[in-house]
Amino acid sequence: MRYFETVMKVRDYECDAQGIVNNANYLHYFEATRHDFMEECGIYFRDMTEQNIFPVVRNANLSYKNSLRGSERFVSRLSVERQGLKYFFRQEILRLPEKILCVRGVIEVVCIIGGRASRCEIFDEAFRDYIVAKD
């Protein structure tokens, strides 16, 4: 299994009154990672929408392990698996420099093409070096 990784830094406004990252911001980090991954693979949302292809999150399941705090750096990584029409992005955030697991999640994405959930050949081709297919 091959991972895509990107390094990020917590911004102070992402923290709650206790000084830790608000749980909803982990979804933002995961989304930014998926977008960076797609761009690394040559896919841009603006191009997909112009082709009437809309990747949408169908389900998100997160498990929180350790909190991040303001100004901490972390690595956000993902792997991707396809099962039928569904793409499962298995994502993790690890605090640097020790790589301590902070949150792990599985984000299920489907592509809406012509108003219907459909197999996204653009994803299959672009993600070919990363994707694990289980049909």
N, C-alpha and C positions, 0 to 999 in steps of 0.2 A: 504494500500500500504506500502510495506516494502522497506526501503532505505539501500543501502550499502554506507558507508562513509569511507574516508581516509583523513588524514591530510597531507598537503604538505607545502613547503616553497618556495617563489619566489627566484630564483637565479639571481644575478645582470646581468648576460649576457642575460637574457630573457627580459630585459627592453630596450626600445628604447631611442632615444636622449632626450625625455621629461621626462625620469625616470619612465615611466609606462610600464607595461607588454605589449609587442607587441601582437596585436590581434591574430596572428597565434599561439602563445604559448598556448592560451586557448584550442585550438584543441589538442595540445600535452598533456595538463593536463587531458582533457577528455579521451584521448586514454589511458594514464597511469592508470586512474581510472578504465576503462573497463578491462584492463589487470589484475589489482589487483583483481577486482571483479571475473573475470574468474578463477584466481588462487585460490581465497578463495573458489570458488565452485568446485575446483578440475579439472579445464580444463587448459591445457597448449597448446599454439599455436604450439609448436614443435610437440606435439602428434597429433594434428588435421591435420597438413600438412602431416605428415607421413601416415595418413589415407585418404589423398586427400580431406580433408574438408577445405575450405578456406572461413572464414568469411570476408566479405568486406563491407566497408562503401559505401552505395548507395547514401546517401544524408545527408547533415549536415546543420542545421538551427540554428544559434546562435543569441542571443539578448543580447547586452552589456548594462549593467546598471551602474556600478561603476568600476573604475580602481584599479588594484593592483599595488603596488610599490615594489621595491627591499627589500628583507628580510622579507616581510610580510608573516604571516602564514595564511592558509586558509583551509577550509574543502571542499573537492570535493565529491559530492554524486550523486547517480543515483538510478533510479528505472527502471524496464524493463517491456515492454508490447509486446506481440506477436499478430500480425494480419496476419493470413495466413502464408506465408513464411517469412514475414518481422518481425524483432525485432526492437523496438523503445526504445532506451536508452534515458530516460529523465534525463538530467544532470544539475547540478547547482554547482556554486562555490560561497562560502560564506566567506568573510573576517572575520578572528578571531581577537579579542575575541567576537565582537559584533554580528557576523553572518550576516553581511551586504551583500546582494545579489550583486555579481559582474557581473555574466554572467549566462544565462540560455540557454540551447540548447536541441535540439532533434536530435539524431544521428540514422539514419536508417541503419540497417545492414541486409544483406542477406548472406546465406551460399551457396557457390558454391560447389556442390558435383558431381563428375563425369562430370564436365563441364557445369552443369545446376544449376540454383537457385532451391534449394530444402529445404524441411522442415528438420530442424536440431534437431533430437531427442536427441542428446548429450546435446544441449542447454536446451531443454525442461526438461530433467531429472535433469541436474545440477542446473538450475535456479528455480526449482519447488517451493522453499520457497519465491521467489521474484516475479516471473512472473505473470502478469495479461494477460490472453488470451482473445482475442476478435475475434472469428471466425465467 
